[in-house]
Amino acid sequence: RTTCSSFKITLFYVIFYGCLAGIFIGTIQAMLLTLSEYKPTWQDRVAPPGLTHTPRSDKAELAFNPRAVETFLAHTKALREFLDKYDESKQKDQMKFEDCGDQPADYKNRGDLDSDVGVRKACRFSRALLGPCSGLEDTEFGFKEGKPCLIVKLNRIVNYRPRPPSSNESIPEEAQPKVQPNVIPIYCTSKKEEDADKIGEVKYYGIGEGFPLQYYPYYGKKLHPQYLQPLVALQFTNLTRNTDLRIECKVFGDNIDYSEKDRYQGRFEVKIQVEES
């Protein structure tokens, strides 16, 4: 009787947990059927894109001596590796890439995410647009002269269309001249007011000196595998030597905001020190 009773209890739990497992698997499968392979379901909950730069370090600090190559070797190596995929030789395939112009233009509509168009072409982005920060002529990206370059990009978000500022109300007065149609402007300034005259001139290179709309939206890895983000190069041409300078760069747009919890949401901070003895 004991053996029979144990068998019945075991059988009950096997059936019971088997049913639970079946319900769980069925629920997951039903949920997966409602999800698109290409289109995010809950995109309204996605935060605005992060603004990131190359080179970058764990503490967002760049300290180097223009006369000591070893102090900036890692930075220039990171820039060369990052820009490698932007070589013109890798954007020649007419079936994968197309020219989208070297002036800011409106969004490039390539159909809906769930349409049957298939893989989309990507806009070419020439490194030459980054001027002296392209690495084509100056392979040291200005570091050897004490005029370092940073390459900046907006992180990818599927089907996201950044909207340029519709007014100047939320934009610092000194950044307002950078506002123009069809481009997301970027502006850098000293984080500390007392350092304002120590930053010197910041030069911006790229299409419209910002992020042009014709590179948006991004259709995701499956539909847009060759996608290249538009880039902006920043060159700090006259930084005060032997001084820790904290610089903040921000992009401006109607659907771009900032978070104290995420220091890279729509902005970033970097500390630069050019050492000279």
N, C-alpha and C positions, 0 to 999 in steps of 0.2 A: 504493500500500500504506500509506503514511504517513497519508493522508487517511482510509482505511478503518479503520486502527488507532485514530486519534484519535476517530473517530465511535463506535467500539465502547466506548472508555474513557468518553467523555462519556455515552453511553447507559447504561452500567453505573452511573455515579454518579447519574444522574438517577433511575434505578429504585431504587437503594440508598437515597438520601436521601428519595425519595418514600415508600418503605416505612417508613422511620424516622418520617417525619412522620405517616403513617397510624396507626402504632402509638401515637405520642404523643397524637394527637387522639382515638383510640379509648379510650385509658386515661383521658384527662380526661373524656370523655363518660360512661364507665362510673362514674367517681368521682362526677360530678355527679348521676347517677341515684340514688346512695345518700344524697344530702343532701336534707334537708327544706327547703322554702321558708320554713317558719315556725319550726321547732324547731332550736336549736343542737345540733350533733352532739357536740361535745367540751366540754360545759358544765362538766364536773368539773374542767377546767383553768382556768376563769375565776376571777380574783382577786376578793375581796370588793369591794363598790362603793367608789368614791371619795366623799369628803365635800368639797363645794365651796361657795363662798360668793360672794355679790354684795353690794357691789362688790368687785372684786379688781384688783390691779395686778401687773405683772411680778415685782416683788420682794416681793409680799405685804405691802406697807406702805401704811398710810393715815395721812397727816399732813395736818392741816387746822387752820384758825383759824375758830372759829364766827362771828367778826365780819367775815370776808372771804369772801363768797360764792364768789368765783372759785377758792378753794382746795378747795372740795368740790362744785363744780358738776358735774364729771365723774362723781362718785360718785352723786349723786342722779339724774342722767340715766340712769346704768346701772341703778339700782334701778327707775326708772319703766319703762324699756324691758323689763326682765326680767319685771316684774309685769303687763305689758300683757295677756298671754295669760290671766291669771287674773281679768280683769274679768268680772263676773257677766253682762254683756251678751253675752259670747262663749261662755257655757256654758248658754244657754237651750234649745238644740235637744234635745227629749226623745228623739230617735232616736239621739243621740250621747252624751248625758250622763245620769247618774242621781245622786240623792242617796245618799250612803253614811254619813250621820250626822256629828255634830260631836263625838262621843266615840269613843275608841279601840275598835275591834271586830276580830273575827277576819278572816283572809284572805277576800277576795272571789273565790269560785270561779266562773269563767266558762267552764269546760270545758277540755279538753286543747288543747294548741297545734295538734295535727294533726287535731282534730275538724272537722266540717263546719259548725260554728256560724256561721262567718264573722266579720265585724268586730264587736269587742266595744265595749260602752259604756264610757265613762270616768267615774270618780267626779268629781263637782264638788269644787272647792276654792275657798272664798270668801276673797278678800283680807281681809275683815273679821276673819277668825280671827287675823290677825297684829297686831291691836290698833293701838297708835300707830306701828307699823312698816309698816302697810298702805299708807301713802301716800294714803289716802282723805281724811284730815283734815290731817295734817301732810305736806305735799308735799316737805319738806326732810328727812324721815326722821330727825329728831332732831339732824342735823348743826349746825343753826343754834343749838341750845342746848348743844352740846358733849356730847350724849348720842347717839352714832351707832348706827344700826341696821345689822345684817348679815342678809341672807336666806340661809338654808342649805338645801341639798338633798343627798340621796343620789343618785348617778348611776344611770342606768337600766341594768339587766341583765335580759335576757329570761328569764322564768320563775324569777327569783330570789325566794326567800321569806326575808327576814331574820327571824331567830329572836331574840326578846327574851332577856335573861339569865335563866338558870335558877337562878342562885345569885349571891351577892354577892362571891364569892371574888376575882374578877378586877377588881372595881370599887372605886375609891377610896372611902374611908369617907364623904367629904363628898358624893359623887355617889349613894350608895345610896338616899337618899329619893326619887330620881327614877325608880326602878325600879317599874314597874306592869305589869299584864297588857296584852297586845295593843299595845304601843308600844315602839319602839326609842328608848331615852333618849339624850340628848345633854347633855354637861356641858363647861363652859369654865372654865379656871383659868389662873393666871399660869404661864408657862414657867419663870420664875426664882422660887425660893422667897422671895428677899428682896423681890420685888415683890407678894407676896400681898396685902398691905394697901393696895396702890395701885390695884388693879383696881376696887374698889368692887363694888356690886351688879350682877349680870347678870340681866336679866329675859328669860324665854323665853315666846314666844307661838306658838300653833299648837294642833293637836288633841293634847291630853295633853302638851303642851310637848315633843313628840318626833315620831317618824315612825310613824303608826298603820298597823296591818297591813292594814286593809281596802283600802288602795291597792295592794296586792300580790296576785298577781304582775303584772308588766308583760308583755304579749303580743307586743311588737315593733311596728315601724312599720306593717306591713301590716295586722295584726289589731287594733291599738290606736292608730290614728292620732291620736286626740284626747286621748290619755293626758296627765294632769297629775300631776307628782310632788307629794307632800305637802311642805309647806315648814315650816320653823321660823324664826322671827325672833328674833334676839338683840339686846337693847338694853343698851349699857353706860352706866349712868346716873350714875356718879360716878368717872370716870377722873381720876387725878392729872394735873394740867396740866404742860405743858412737860417731859414725861418719856417716853422710849421704853419702851413696855410691850409685851412679847411675850406673846401669849395663845395657848394651845392649846385647841382644842375637839375632843372625841372622842365618837363614838357607841359604844354597848356592845351586844353581842349574842353569842349562842353561835356564830354562823357569821360573825362579823366580827373580823378581826384586822388587824394593822398591819405595815408594812414600812419598813425604814430606806431602801430604794431608792425608795420612792414616798411622798412626804410628804403625799399626799392620800388614801391608802388608809385609810379609816375615821377619818380625822382631818385637821386642818389647823392651821397656825400663821399668825398674822397679827400684825404689829406696828402698833400704833396710837399716834399722838402728837397730843394736843389742845394746840395752841399758843395761848398767851395772853400778851400783853405787859403 
